[in-house]
Amino acid sequence: MFLGFLIAAQVAMDRAGCGAVDPTDPGNYSEVYLSNDTPRPVVIDDCRGGYCEPDQESTLLAPGQRVQVHAECGVSGGDMTSWRVASTDGAVLGYVAVDTPRKRDGLTYPISRAGHDRITATPTL
């Protein structure tokens, strides 16, 4: 009975394009980049959603620098993995919300396109 449930869940996730029942399977998240395409340094922090690291610290991104992050695939709206973008003095500049309905490694999310909330997907380059 339980095995049948796992197989059915796996089939459903495969159709959605998002990995496996095993949460550690890399097919469940996309490896994407947050890129500082602005002329000022920014701080990336306060990750929310799937595949945020519990001990993840703030990351300072200099102009032109980028960082690779993991974002859960197969979710949208308020369930998307998102990060707060702030100036070095702590002022919130916006949020980068990653919408990857299917596994899509290598996408780049520019800081200049950060939105005003965590439920609106940030456009990629």
N, C-alpha and C positions, 0 to 999 in steps of 0.2 A: 504494500500500500504506500509506504513512505517513499520507496524507490520510484514508484509510478509518479508520485507528486514531483520528485526531483527531475525526472525526465521531462514531464510536462512543463515545468518551470524553465528548464534549459531550452526546450524548443521555443517557448514564448520569447525568451531573451534573445535567442539566435535570430528570430524573425525581426526583433527590434534592433538588431545589430549591436548589441551591447553585452558581449561576453558570456559569462557563465554564472551559475549559482554560487560558486566559490568567490567570496568577496575579494580575495587576494589575486584573482585572475586579472592580468593586465587588460583583458578585453572589456572590462567593466568601466574603464576610464580612458580618457584621451590625454595624451601628453601634449600640452600646448604651451605657448609662450606669452608672457605679459611683457610688452616692449615699451620702454619710455621714449616716445617720439617727440617729447616736449623739450624746450630749452632749459628746463630746471630739474634738479633732482626731485624725486618723489619717494614716498614711503608706501610700500605695499604691506598690508597687514589685515587682521580680522577676517580670516578665511572662514566662510560658512558654506555648509553643504557637504556632499559626499567627497571623500578623499582629501579632506583637509587634515593636516597633521596636527595632533593635539598639542605638540610642543613647538609648533611652527612660530618662529619669531618674526618680527618686522624685518622687511628687506628694503634696504636703500638702493634705489635704481638711479644711477647717474644718467644724464642725457645720452641716448644711443645705446644704453645697456638693456638687456632683456634677461628674464629668468624663466626657467622651465618649471611648470606646475602640472599637477594632475587635476582633472575635472571629471566628475561623474558624467557618464553618457546616459541617454535615455530619459532625462528629466527636463522639465521646463518650468517657467514661472518662478515662484518663490523657492522651488527646490533646486534650482541651478546652483552649481558651485560658484561662489563669488568672493571678491576681495575688495576691501576698502582701499582707496587711493587718497593719500594725504600729502600736503606740502611738508617740508621739513620742520615747519613751526607747528604742525598738528592740525591745520585747517583741512577739513574733508573736501576733496576735489571731486569725488564721485565714486562709482563702483564699477568694477569690471565683472559682469555676469556672463558665464560661459554656457552657451546653449549648444550642446553637441548631441542631437538625437541619435546619431550613430557614432561609432568610434571614429574619430578624425584626428589622428596624431599630426603634429607639426603646424597647426593653425597658430597665427599670431594675432594677439589682441592688443591694439595700440592704446596707450594710456590716454591719448587725446580724445578717444571715443568713449571714455568712461561715462556712464549714465548717472542719472540722479537717484536711482533706486536699484535694488537687487533683483527685481522681477522682470526688468526689461533687458533682453539679450544685447550684449555689446557686439557691434559689427566687427568682423575680422578685416584684415588687410586684403 
